[in-house]
Amino acid sequence: MHSIDNKRGSFIVFEGLDGSGKSSQINELSKKLRAIGKMVSVTAEPTNGATGGLIRDTLSNNYKRNATELAALFLADRISHNLNPMNGIQKFLNEGINVICDRYYYSSFAYQGVEADMKWIMESNLNCKHITKPDLCIFLDVDVNQCKERVDQERASLEIFESNYEIMAKVRQSFFEVFRILKDSEKIEIIDANKSFSNVSEEIFKKVIHLL
């Protein structure tokens, strides 16, 4: 699957609390883009690789790791995610394929930054030459109570950052602190995702289409 004009693909990241509707909106956006002839690869972090498995074990509370160790694992997983010669982010972008990623380094900053040194986490990611800077980050902002209700209804077991309202509210605050720090260096769009699915989807499409 190669681009005809060799134009580099665009790299779009979705962020939000668990239960914010990221997965559904990513699926909807990818369908809309493919319908108008755009090439799209959808991916996510943590990845399905070996390091991603270690991360999921921690998030599922099957293995205890501190926030700094978890941030380092995410960094390693992210480098692999970018450089993988078979299905890496950089490979697809260089082939003219647009990449949509469910979570990226913004999540590391917001989640692990609550307990670990956010400055170190940000510098280690932003200064790494192997980690691609997104062309656009879309943050779906949903009321924390609504996110918690969705997670409780949809998940058989909860991850460590989904366990209670206070944690989720703290992470939301952390995201906004991250976006404040990055406002002059990153393209970040915060979308009120409390609105109807179709309204949110339409707003996302308008934000994305001019990039492609």
Buried (B, 14 or more C-beta within 10 A) or exposed (E): EEBEEEEBBBBBBBBBBBBBBBEEBBBBBBEBBEEEEBBBBBBBBBBEBEBBBBBBBBBEEEEEBEBBBBBBBBBBBBBBBBBBEEEBBBBBBBBBBBBBBBBBBBBBBBBBBBEBBBEBBBEBBBEBEEBBBBBBBBBBBBBBEBBBEBBEEEEEEBBEBBEEEEBBBBBBEBBEBBBEBBEEEBBBBBBEBBEEEEEBBBBBBEBBEEEB
